[in-house]
Amino acid sequence: MKKLVLLAASSLVASAAYAHGPEDHAGESHAAHSQKHVMIPEKDGVTVTGFMNVIGSHVSQDIDRGFRDTTLANDTEVHVNVRHTSDAGFAYGAVIELEADVSEDFNEEGLNADKTFLFVESGYGRAEAGAVTDAGSRLSANPAHFARGTGGVHGDWFAVTAFPADPAGGHSHGDSPAHLGHENFIHSPSLPLHEMHGAAEDANKISYFSPRINGVQVGVSFIPDSGDAGTYLAATGKSGHREYGNVVNAGINAEHRFGDIRIEASAVGEYGNEEVPGHEDLKAYELAAQVGYKRLTVGAAYGDWGTSVQHATSDTPDGGYYALGADYDAGIIGVSVTYLDSKYLRNDLSAVSLGVDYKAIPGLTPFVEVTQASLDANDPAIADNDATVIQTGLLFNF
């Protein structure tokens, strides 16, 4: 871990990065994995866009559960974007982001759509309805949003990493090593609903985003049931473990520039009612900030989950995380380093990730990412895991 931190730090100290905003990374390798980036059509008409990402992974780790050390995976989406402008001057349309892989991925995506939503936009702001990333995730200034490669500590490293768990009681979905015991850790710097299989993105919701005034924008999403996604037939309304009702997710983001200096800060949170007796309600928040100077951007975030997503007991422990990051943009080459430290159910996780991408030609971006993670279980009878994950890939945007 220390060697990788020193390597990442030396790579960045030797550089100076461009101060870019959260939407400026569209079309780069990490944008395909960012939970924050949502494409809203800017021109009238129908357009088809998307990406194909081929990722090779190799993991060296202490825990051996019989999974392959080297794997090759695809991540492909096709986006249909529709926008019209009315005679009254407001815009409206729809976005359909279709998963185009031949099987489900570790987030159980791949056989249907990633996002489907309608929007209406005017000088008074933008309203959205459907399955799309929540307001808090999109307004957050979390440094993981500018990570290169697969997304740094918010990327795909955990998909090939074995999490400490009791083999008899661990969770398993699709035989992925990431899902055996992963529910006992916070493995990405995000609020609970996004951590839980992207529930913050998949759940049906309505959202409103204000215009950005003097650099400040606010947004709010309402999710009637975090377990209801897609068609009416899938909206059962039944209570389920780790599902929440009447969820309010909101955030505020402020950006200001002073010459070559850019400052961005955010505060986001989500609150909802647990649907199963004996479980804690959803109450979590995150504070984050980024500072950019020319070609260098650095950032930090602190997230507090409280006792969210836990069984209610007399000594229910608080959970949370902090994240650090820096990004260097040298034009055709970009370098980022991100760090995550989290605690949940008294289990500890720390990870540092170094990513490099190269914009070889328009639309084509090779990248490489190295992540080292330490996962320590609270139970001394459960084996801990140290893992080094090397991922390299080729992203094609169209």
C-alpha positions as a Markdown table, in Angstrom:
| # | Residue | x | y | z |
|---|---|---|---|---|
| 1 | Met | 0.0 | 0.0 | 0.0 |
| 2 | Lys | 2.7 | 2.5 | 1.0 |
| 3 | Lys | 4.7 | 1.8 | -2.2 |
| 4 | Leu | 1.6 | 2.5 | -4.4 |
| 5 | Val | 0.8 | 5.7 | -2.5 |
| 6 | Leu | 4.3 | 7.0 | -3.0 |
| 7 | Leu | 4.2 | 6.0 | -6.7 |
| 8 | Ala | 0.9 | 7.8 | -7.2 |
| 9 | Ala | 2.0 | 10.8 | -5.3 |
| 10 | Ser | 5.2 | 11.2 | -7.2 |
| 11 | Ser | 3.4 | 10.9 | -10.5 |
| 12 | Leu | 1.1 | 13.8 | -9.5 |
| 13 | Val | 3.6 | 16.0 | -7.9 |
| 14 | Ala | 5.5 | 16.1 | -11.1 |
| 15 | Ser | 2.4 | 17.4 | -12.9 |
| 16 | Ala | 0.0 | 20.3 | -12.8 |
| 17 | Ala | -3.7 | 19.6 | -13.8 |
| 18 | Tyr | -6.5 | 21.5 | -15.5 |
| 19 | Ala | -9.3 | 22.6 | -13.2 |
| 20 | His | -12.3 | 20.8 | -14.8 |
| 21 | Gly | -15.8 | 20.6 | -13.7 |
| 22 | Pro | -17.8 | 17.4 | -13.1 |
| 23 | Glu | -19.3 | 17.3 | -16.6 |
| 24 | Asp | -16.0 | 18.0 | -18.5 |
| 25 | His | -14.9 | 14.3 | -18.4 |
| 26 | Ala | -17.6 | 13.2 | -20.9 |
| 27 | Gly | -16.1 | 10.8 | -23.4 |
| 28 | Glu | -13.1 | 9.8 | -21.2 |
| 29 | Ser | -12.5 | 6.4 | -19.8 |
| 30 | His | -13.8 | 7.1 | -16.3 |
| 31 | Ala | -17.0 | 8.8 | -17.6 |
| 32 | Ala | -18.3 | 5.4 | -18.6 |
| 33 | His | -18.3 | 4.3 | -15.0 |
| 34 | Ser | -19.2 | 7.5 | -13.2 |
| 35 | Gln | -22.5 | 7.4 | -11.3 |
| 36 | Lys | -22.6 | 11.2 | -11.6 |
| 37 | His | -22.5 | 11.7 | -15.3 |
| 38 | Val | -25.9 | 11.8 | -17.0 |
| 39 | Met | -26.2 | 12.9 | -20.6 |
| 40 | Ile | -29.0 | 15.4 | -21.3 |
| 41 | Pro | -29.4 | 16.2 | -25.0 |
| 42 | Glu | -28.5 | 19.8 | -25.8 |
| 43 | Lys | -29.7 | 19.9 | -29.4 |
| 44 | Asp | -33.2 | 19.2 | -30.9 |
| 45 | Gly | -33.6 | 15.9 | -32.7 |
| 46 | Val | -32.8 | 12.2 | -32.2 |
| 47 | Thr | -29.3 | 11.1 | -31.6 |
| 48 | Val | -27.7 | 7.8 | -30.9 |
| 49 | Thr | -24.5 | 7.6 | -28.8 |
| 50 | Gly | -22.9 | 5.1 | -26.5 |
| 51 | Phe | -19.7 | 3.3 | -25.6 |
| 52 | Met | -18.0 | 0.0 | -25.6 |
| 53 | Asn | -15.4 | -0.8 | -23.0 |
| 54 | Val | -13.2 | -3.9 | -23.0 |
| 55 | Ile | -11.5 | -4.5 | -19.6 |
| 56 | Gly | -8.9 | -7.0 | -18.7 |
| 57 | Ser | -8.3 | -7.7 | -15.0 |
| 58 | His | -5.7 | -9.5 | -13.0 |
| 59 | Val | -5.9 | -9.8 | -9.2 |
| 60 | Ser | -3.4 | -11.1 | -6.6 |
| 61 | Gln | -5.0 | -11.6 | -3.2 |
| 62 | Asp | -4.7 | -13.5 | 0.1 |
| 63 | Ile | -8.2 | -15.1 | -0.1 |
| 64 | Asp | -8.6 | -17.9 | -2.7 |
| 65 | Arg | -12.2 | -18.9 | -3.4 |
| 66 | Gly | -11.5 | -20.7 | -6.6 |
| 67 | Phe | -12.1 | -17.7 | -8.9 |
| 68 | Arg | -9.9 | -17.0 | -11.8 |
| 69 | Asp | -7.1 | -14.5 | -11.3 |
| 70 | Thr | -7.3 | -13.1 | -14.8 |
| 71 | Thr | -10.5 | -12.2 | -16.5 |
| 72 | Leu | -11.8 | -10.3 | -19.6 |
| 73 | Ala | -15.1 | -8.4 | -19.6 |
| 74 | Asn | -17.1 | -6.0 | -21.8 |
| 75 | Asp | -19.2 | -3.0 | -20.7 |
| 76 | Thr | -21.4 | -1.7 | -23.5 |
| 77 | Glu | -24.2 | 0.8 | -23.7 |
| 78 | Val | -26.3 | 2.3 | -26.5 |
| 79 | His | -28.0 | 5.7 | -25.7 |
| 80 | Val | -31.0 | 7.0 | -27.6 |
| 81 | Asn | -31.4 | 10.7 | -26.9 |
| 82 | Val | -34.5 | 12.7 | -27.9 |
| 83 | Arg | -35.0 | 16.5 | -27.5 |
| 84 | His | -37.6 | 19.0 | -28.7 |
| 85 | Thr | -38.2 | 22.6 | -28.0 |
| 86 | Ser | -41.8 | 23.9 | -27.8 |
| 87 | Asp | -43.1 | 27.1 | -29.2 |
| 88 | Ala | -43.3 | 28.4 | -25.6 |
| 89 | Gly | -39.5 | 28.0 | -25.3 |
| 90 | Phe | -39.1 | 25.1 | -22.9 |
| 91 | Ala | -37.3 | 21.9 | -23.9 |
| 92 | Tyr | -38.5 | 18.3 | -23.3 |
| 93 | Gly | -37.5 | 14.8 | -24.3 |
| 94 | Ala | -36.3 | 11.4 | -23.2 |
| 95 | Val | -33.1 | 9.5 | -22.7 |
| 96 | Ile | -32.9 | 5.7 | -23.0 |
| 97 | Glu | -29.6 | 4.1 | -22.1 |
| 98 | Leu | -29.6 | 0.5 | -23.1 |
| 99 | Glu | -27.3 | -2.1 | -21.7 |
| 100 | Ala | -25.8 | -4.0 | -24.7 |
| 101 | Asp | -23.8 | -6.8 | -23.1 |
| 102 | Val | -24.4 | -10.5 | -23.6 |
| 103 | Ser | -24.9 | -11.2 | -19.9 |
| 104 | Glu | -25.5 | -9.4 | -16.6 |
| 105 | Asp | -22.5 | -7.8 | -14.9 |
| 106 | Phe | -21.6 | -7.8 | -11.2 |
| 107 | Asn | -24.2 | -5.1 | -10.6 |
| 108 | Glu | -26.9 | -7.3 | -12.2 |
| 109 | Glu | -27.0 | -5.0 | -15.2 |
| 110 | Gly | -26.7 | -6.1 | -18.8 |
| 111 | Leu | -29.9 | -7.5 | -20.1 |
| 112 | Asn | -32.1 | -4.4 | -20.1 |
| 113 | Ala | -31.7 | -0.7 | -19.7 |
| 114 | Asp | -29.4 | 1.3 | -17.6 |
| 115 | Lys | -31.4 | 4.5 | -17.5 |
| 116 | Thr | -34.8 | 5.5 | -18.9 |
| 117 | Phe | -36.3 | 8.9 | -18.1 |
| 118 | Leu | -38.2 | 11.9 | -19.4 |
| 119 | Phe | -37.1 | 15.5 | -18.8 |
| 120 | Val | -38.6 | 19.0 | -19.1 |
| 121 | Glu | -36.2 | 22.0 | -19.0 |
| 122 | Ser | -36.7 | 25.7 | -18.9 |
| 123 | Gly | -35.3 | 28.8 | -17.4 |
| 124 | Tyr | -36.8 | 27.7 | -14.1 |
| 125 | Gly | -34.7 | 24.5 | -14.0 |
| 126 | Arg | -35.1 | 20.9 | -15.1 |
| 127 | Ala | -37.5 | 18.2 | -14.0 |
| 128 | Glu | -36.9 | 14.5 | -14.6 |
| 129 | Ala | -39.0 | 11.4 | -14.1 |
| 130 | Gly | -38.0 | 7.7 | -14.5 |
| 131 | Ala | -35.0 | 5.5 | -13.7 |
| 132 | Val | -31.9 | 7.8 | -13.6 |
| 133 | Thr | -29.2 | 8.7 | -11.2 |
| 134 | Asp | -30.4 | 10.6 | -8.1 |
| 135 | Ala | -29.8 | 14.3 | -7.5 |
| 136 | Gly | -27.3 | 13.9 | -4.7 |
| 137 | Ser | -24.9 | 11.7 | -6.7 |
| 138 | Arg | -24.9 | 14.1 | -9.6 |
| 139 | Leu | -24.3 | 17.2 | -7.5 |
| 140 | Ser | -21.6 | 15.7 | -5.3 |
| 141 | Ala | -18.1 | 17.0 | -5.7 |
| 142 | Asn | -16.6 | 13.7 | -4.5 |
| 143 | Pro | -13.1 | 13.3 | -5.9 |
| 144 | Ala | -13.8 | 9.8 | -7.1 |
| 145 | His | -15.8 | 11.4 | -9.9 |
| 146 | Phe | -12.6 | 12.6 | -11.7 |
| 147 | Ala | -10.8 | 9.3 | -11.4 |
| 148 | Arg | -9.3 | 7.7 | -14.5 |
| 149 | Gly | -9.3 | 4.1 | -15.6 |
| 150 | Thr | -12.5 | 2.3 | -14.5 |
| 151 | Gly | -13.2 | 4.9 | -11.8 |
| 152 | Gly | -10.5 | 4.6 | -9.2 |
| 153 | Val | -11.8 | 3.6 | -5.8 |
| 154 | His | -15.3 | 3.9 | -7.3 |
| 155 | Gly | -14.4 | 1.7 | -10.2 |
| 156 | Asp | -14.5 | -2.0 | -11.0 |
| 157 | Trp | -11.7 | -3.3 | -8.7 |
| 158 | Phe | -14.2 | -4.8 | -6.2 |
| 159 | Ala | -15.7 | -7.0 | -9.0 |
| 160 | Val | -12.7 | -9.3 | -8.9 |
| 161 | Thr | -11.8 | -8.9 | -5.2 |
| 162 | Ala | -12.8 | -11.5 | -2.6 |
| 163 | Phe | -14.4 | -9.8 | 0.4 |
| 164 | Pro | -13.9 | -11.4 | 3.9 |
| 165 | Ala | -17.0 | -13.3 | 4.9 |
| 166 | Asp | -18.2 | -16.4 | 6.6 |
| 167 | Pro | -18.5 | -18.9 | 3.7 |
| 168 | Ala | -21.6 | -20.3 | 5.2 |
| 169 | Gly | -23.3 | -16.9 | 5.7 |
| 170 | Gly | -21.8 | -14.7 | 3.1 |
| 171 | His | -24.0 | -13.3 | 0.3 |
| 172 | Ser | -23.4 | -14.4 | -3.3 |
| 173 | His | -25.0 | -13.2 | -6.5 |
| 174 | Gly | -24.0 | -14.5 | -9.9 |
| 175 | Asp | -20.9 | -16.3 | -8.3 |
| 176 | Ser | -19.0 | -13.0 | -8.3 |
| 177 | Pro | -16.3 | -12.9 | -5.7 |
| 178 | Ala | -17.2 | -9.3 | -5.0 |
| 179 | His | -20.6 | -10.3 | -3.7 |
| 180 | Leu | -19.5 | -12.8 | -1.1 |
| 181 | Gly | -19.5 | -10.6 | 2.0 |
| 182 | His | -19.4 | -7.3 | 0.2 |
| 183 | Glu | -22.6 | -6.1 | 2.1 |
| 184 | Asn | -20.5 | -6.0 | 5.3 |
| 185 | Phe | -18.2 | -3.3 | 3.8 |
| 186 | Ile | -18.5 | 0.2 | 2.3 |
| 187 | His | -16.5 | -0.4 | -0.9 |
| 188 | Ser | -17.1 | 2.9 | -2.7 |
| 189 | Pro | -17.3 | 6.5 | -1.5 |
| 190 | Ser | -21.0 | 6.9 | -1.9 |
| 191 | Leu | -24.3 | 7.1 | 0.0 |
| 192 | Pro | -26.1 | 3.8 | 0.9 |
| 193 | Leu | -28.6 | 3.6 | -2.0 |
| 194 | His | -25.9 | 3.9 | -4.6 |
| 195 | Glu | -23.8 | 1.4 | -2.8 |
| 196 | Met | -26.6 | -1.1 | -2.9 |
| 197 | His | -26.5 | -2.4 | -6.5 |
| 198 | Gly | -27.0 | 1.1 | -7.8 |
| 199 | Ala | -30.5 | 1.4 | -6.3 |
| 200 | Ala | -30.2 | 5.2 | -6.4 |
| 201 | Glu | -29.9 | 4.9 | -10.2 |
| 202 | Asp | -32.4 | 2.1 | -11.0 |
| 203 | Ala | -35.3 | 3.1 | -8.7 |
| 204 | Asn | -38.1 | 5.0 | -10.2 |
| 205 | Lys | -38.0 | 8.6 | -9.1 |
| 206 | Ile | -38.9 | 12.2 | -9.8 |
| 207 | Ser | -36.2 | 14.9 | -9.6 |
| 208 | Tyr | -35.8 | 18.6 | -9.9 |
| 209 | Phe | -32.7 | 20.6 | -10.5 |
| 210 | Ser | -32.6 | 24.4 | -10.1 |
| 211 | Pro | -30.8 | 26.7 | -12.6 |
| 212 | Arg | -27.2 | 27.4 | -11.5 |
| 213 | Ile | -27.4 | 30.9 | -10.0 |
| 214 | Asn | -24.1 | 32.7 | -9.0 |
| 215 | Gly | -22.5 | 29.3 | -9.2 |
| 216 | Val | -25.0 | 27.5 | -6.9 |
| 217 | Gln | -27.3 | 24.7 | -7.9 |
| 218 | Val | -29.7 | 22.6 | -5.8 |
| 219 | Gly | -31.5 | 19.4 | -6.6 |
| 220 | Val | -33.8 | 16.9 | -5.0 |
| 221 | Ser | -35.1 | 13.4 | -5.9 |
| 222 | Phe | -38.1 | 11.6 | -4.4 |
| 223 | Ile | -38.1 | 7.8 | -4.5 |
| 224 | Pro | -41.4 | 6.2 | -3.4 |
| 225 | Asp | -39.8 | 2.7 | -3.0 |
| 226 | Ser | -36.1 | 2.0 | -3.6 |
| 227 | Gly | -37.0 | -1.6 | -4.7 |
| 228 | Asp | -39.3 | -0.5 | -7.5 |
| 229 | Ala | -37.6 | 0.0 | -10.9 |
| 230 | Gly | -38.8 | -0.1 | -14.4 |
| 231 | Thr | -42.4 | -1.2 | -15.4 |
| 232 | Tyr | -45.5 | -1.1 | -13.3 |
| 233 | Leu | -45.4 | -4.9 | -13.2 |
| 234 | Ala | -42.1 | -4.7 | -11.3 |
| 235 | Ala | -43.5 | -2.1 | -8.8 |
| 236 | Thr | -44.8 | -4.5 | -6.2 |
| 237 | Gly | -44.8 | -2.1 | -3.3 |
| 238 | Lys | -43.9 | -5.1 | -1.0 |
| 239 | Ser | -41.6 | -4.6 | 1.9 |
| 240 | Gly | -38.1 | -6.1 | 1.6 |
| 241 | His | -34.9 | -6.1 | 3.5 |
| 242 | Arg | -32.6 | -3.3 | 2.5 |
| 243 | Glu | -35.4 | -1.5 | 0.7 |
| 244 | Tyr | -36.6 | 2.0 | 1.7 |
| 245 | Gly | -39.8 | 3.9 | 1.2 |
| 246 | Asn | -40.5 | 7.7 | 0.8 |
| 247 | Val | -36.8 | 8.4 | 0.2 |
| 248 | Val | -35.7 | 12.0 | -0.2 |
| 249 | Asn | -32.3 | 12.5 | -1.8 |
| 250 | Ala | -31.1 | 16.1 | -2.1 |
| 251 | Gly | -28.0 | 18.2 | -2.6 |
| 252 | Ile | -26.4 | 21.6 | -3.1 |
| 253 | Asn | -23.4 | 22.3 | -5.3 |
| 254 | Ala | -21.4 | 25.5 | -5.5 |
| 255 | Glu | -18.8 | 26.4 | -8.1 |
| 256 | His | -16.7 | 29.5 | -8.4 |
| 257 | Arg | -13.7 | 30.4 | -10.5 |
| 258 | Phe | -11.0 | 33.0 | -9.6 |
| 259 | Gly | -8.8 | 33.2 | -12.7 |
| 260 | Asp | -6.9 | 29.9 | -12.9 |
| 261 | Ile | -8.4 | 28.7 | -9.6 |
| 262 | Arg | -11.6 | 26.7 | -9.4 |
| 263 | Ile | -13.4 | 25.8 | -6.2 |
| 264 | Glu | -16.3 | 23.4 | -6.0 |
| 265 | Ala | -18.1 | 22.2 | -2.8 |
| 266 | Ser | -21.2 | 20.1 | -2.2 |
| 267 | Ala | -23.4 | 18.8 | 0.6 |
| 268 | Val | -25.7 | 15.9 | -0.2 |
| 269 | Gly | -27.9 | 13.5 | 1.9 |
| 270 | Glu | -30.6 | 10.9 | 1.7 |
| 271 | Tyr | -33.3 | 9.9 | 4.1 |
| 272 | Gly | -35.9 | 7.2 | 4.0 |
| 273 | Asn | -38.0 | 4.7 | 6.0 |
| 274 | Glu | -36.8 | 1.1 | 6.4 |
| 275 | Glu | -39.6 | -1.3 | 5.3 |
| 276 | Val | -38.7 | -4.1 | 7.6 |
| 277 | Pro | -39.2 | -3.9 | 11.4 |
| 278 | Gly | -36.0 | -4.2 | 13.4 |
| 279 | His | -33.9 | -2.4 | 10.9 |
| 280 | Glu | -32.6 | 1.2 | 10.9 |
| 281 | Asp | -34.0 | 4.0 | 8.8 |
| 282 | Leu | -31.9 | 5.5 | 6.0 |
| 283 | Lys | -30.1 | 8.6 | 7.3 |
| 284 | Ala | -26.8 | 9.5 | 5.6 |
| 285 | Tyr | -25.0 | 12.5 | 4.2 |
| 286 | Glu | -21.7 | 13.5 | 2.5 |
| 287 | Leu | -19.6 | 16.7 | 2.4 |
| 288 | Ala | -17.1 | 17.1 | -0.4 |
| 289 | Ala | -14.9 | 19.7 | -2.1 |
| 290 | Gln | -12.5 | 20.1 | -5.0 |
| 291 | Val | -9.9 | 22.8 | -5.7 |
| 292 | Gly | -8.3 | 23.2 | -9.1 |
| 293 | Tyr | -5.4 | 25.2 | -10.3 |
| 294 | Lys | -4.6 | 25.1 | -14.0 |
| 295 | Arg | -3.8 | 21.4 | -14.6 |
| 296 | Leu | -4.1 | 20.1 | -11.1 |
| 297 | Thr | -7.3 | 19.2 | -9.3 |
| 298 | Val | -7.4 | 17.8 | -5.7 |
| 299 | Gly | -10.4 | 16.9 | -3.7 |
| 300 | Ala | -11.8 | 15.3 | -0.5 |
| 301 | Ala | -15.1 | 13.9 | 0.8 |
| 302 | Tyr | -16.5 | 12.7 | 4.1 |
| 303 | Gly | -19.5 | 10.5 | 4.2 |
| 304 | Asp | -21.5 | 9.6 | 7.3 |
| 305 | Trp | -23.9 | 6.6 | 7.1 |
| 306 | Gly | -24.8 | 6.6 | 10.8 |
| 307 | Thr | -26.6 | 3.3 | 11.4 |
| 308 | Ser | -28.3 | 3.2 | 8.0 |
| 309 | Val | -28.8 | -0.3 | 6.4 |
| 310 | Gln | -28.2 | -2.1 | 9.7 |
| 311 | His | -30.1 | -4.3 | 12.1 |
| 312 | Ala | -31.3 | -2.2 | 15.0 |
| 313 | Thr | -29.4 | -3.3 | 18.2 |
| 314 | Ser | -28.4 | -1.6 | 21.4 |
| 315 | Asp | -24.9 | -1.1 | 20.1 |
| 316 | Thr | -25.4 | -0.6 | 16.4 |
| 317 | Pro | -22.1 | 1.0 | 15.2 |
| 318 | Asp | -22.0 | 4.0 | 12.9 |
| 319 | Gly | -20.6 | 3.6 | 9.4 |
| 320 | Gly | -18.9 | 6.1 | 7.1 |
| 321 | Tyr | -16.0 | 6.9 | 4.9 |
| 322 | Tyr | -13.6 | 9.5 | 3.7 |
| 323 | Ala | -12.0 | 9.8 | 0.3 |
| 324 | Leu | -9.1 | 11.8 | -1.2 |
| 325 | Gly | -8.0 | 12.3 | -4.8 |
| 326 | Ala | -5.9 | 14.2 | -7.2 |
| 327 | Asp | -6.1 | 14.5 | -11.0 |
| 328 | Tyr | -3.5 | 15.5 | -13.6 |
| 329 | Asp | -4.5 | 16.4 | -17.1 |
| 330 | Ala | -1.6 | 16.7 | -19.6 |
| 331 | Gly | -3.8 | 16.9 | -22.6 |
| 332 | Ile | -3.7 | 13.5 | -24.3 |
| 333 | Ile | -2.6 | 11.8 | -21.1 |
| 334 | Gly | -4.4 | 12.0 | -17.8 |
| 335 | Val | -3.3 | 10.6 | -14.4 |
| 336 | Ser | -5.4 | 10.3 | -11.2 |
| 337 | Val | -5.0 | 8.8 | -7.8 |
| 338 | Thr | -7.8 | 8.2 | -5.4 |
| 339 | Tyr | -8.0 | 6.9 | -1.8 |
| 340 | Leu | -10.8 | 5.4 | 0.2 |
| 341 | Asp | -11.0 | 4.6 | 3.9 |
| 342 | Ser | -14.3 | 3.2 | 5.3 |
| 343 | Lys | -15.7 | 1.5 | 8.3 |
| 344 | Tyr | -19.0 | -0.4 | 8.4 |
| 345 | Leu | -20.3 | -2.9 | 11.0 |
| 346 | Arg | -16.8 | -2.5 | 12.5 |
| 347 | Asn | -15.2 | -3.9 | 9.4 |
| 348 | Asp | -12.4 | -1.7 | 7.9 |
| 349 | Leu | -11.6 | -1.2 | 4.2 |
| 350 | Ser | -8.9 | 1.0 | 2.7 |
| 351 | Ala | -8.0 | 1.3 | -1.0 |
| 352 | Val | -5.7 | 3.4 | -3.2 |
| 353 | Ser | -6.0 | 3.5 | -7.0 |
| 354 | Leu | -3.7 | 4.9 | -9.6 |
| 355 | Gly | -5.2 | 5.4 | -13.1 |
| 356 | Val | -3.8 | 6.6 | -16.4 |
| 357 | Asp | -5.6 | 7.1 | -19.7 |
| 358 | Tyr | -4.4 | 8.1 | -23.1 |
| 359 | Lys | -6.7 | 9.8 | -25.6 |
| 360 | Ala | -5.0 | 8.2 | -28.6 |
| 361 | Ile | -7.5 | 9.4 | -31.2 |
| 362 | Pro | -11.0 | 11.0 | -30.9 |
| 363 | Gly | -13.3 | 8.5 | -29.3 |
| 364 | Leu | -10.7 | 5.9 | -28.5 |
| 365 | Thr | -9.1 | 5.8 | -25.0 |
| 366 | Pro | -6.7 | 3.1 | -23.8 |
| 367 | Phe | -6.3 | 3.1 | -20.0 |
| 368 | Val | -4.6 | 1.2 | -17.2 |
| 369 | Glu | -5.4 | 1.2 | -13.5 |
| 370 | Val | -3.8 | -0.3 | -10.4 |
| 371 | Thr | -5.7 | -0.6 | -7.1 |
| 372 | Gln | -4.4 | -2.0 | -3.8 |
| 373 | Ala | -7.0 | -2.8 | -1.2 |
| 374 | Ser | -7.0 | -4.0 | 2.4 |
| 375 | Leu | -10.2 | -5.5 | 3.8 |
| 376 | Asp | -10.2 | -6.3 | 7.5 |
| 377 | Ala | -13.1 | -8.2 | 9.2 |
| 378 | Asn | -14.2 | -7.4 | 12.7 |
| 379 | Asp | -14.5 | -11.1 | 13.4 |
| 380 | Pro | -11.0 | -12.7 | 14.1 |
| 381 | Ala | -12.3 | -16.0 | 12.9 |
| 382 | Ile | -12.8 | -14.6 | 9.4 |
| 383 | Ala | -9.7 | -14.2 | 7.2 |
| 384 | Asp | -8.8 | -10.7 | 6.1 |
| 385 | Asn | -7.8 | -9.9 | 2.5 |
| 386 | Asp | -5.1 | -7.8 | 0.9 |
| 387 | Ala | -5.6 | -7.5 | -2.9 |
| 388 | Thr | -3.7 | -5.9 | -5.8 |
| 389 | Val | -5.9 | -5.4 | -8.9 |
| 390 | Ile | -4.4 | -4.5 | -12.3 |
| 391 | Gln | -7.0 | -3.5 | -14.9 |
| 392 | Thr | -6.3 | -2.3 | -18.4 |
| 393 | Gly | -8.8 | -1.6 | -21.2 |
| 394 | Leu | -9.8 | 0.2 | -24.3 |
| 395 | Leu | -12.8 | 2.5 | -24.3 |
| 396 | Phe | -14.6 | 3.5 | -27.5 |
| 397 | Asn | -17.1 | 6.3 | -27.4 |
| 398 | Phe | -19.5 | 6.9 | -30.3 |
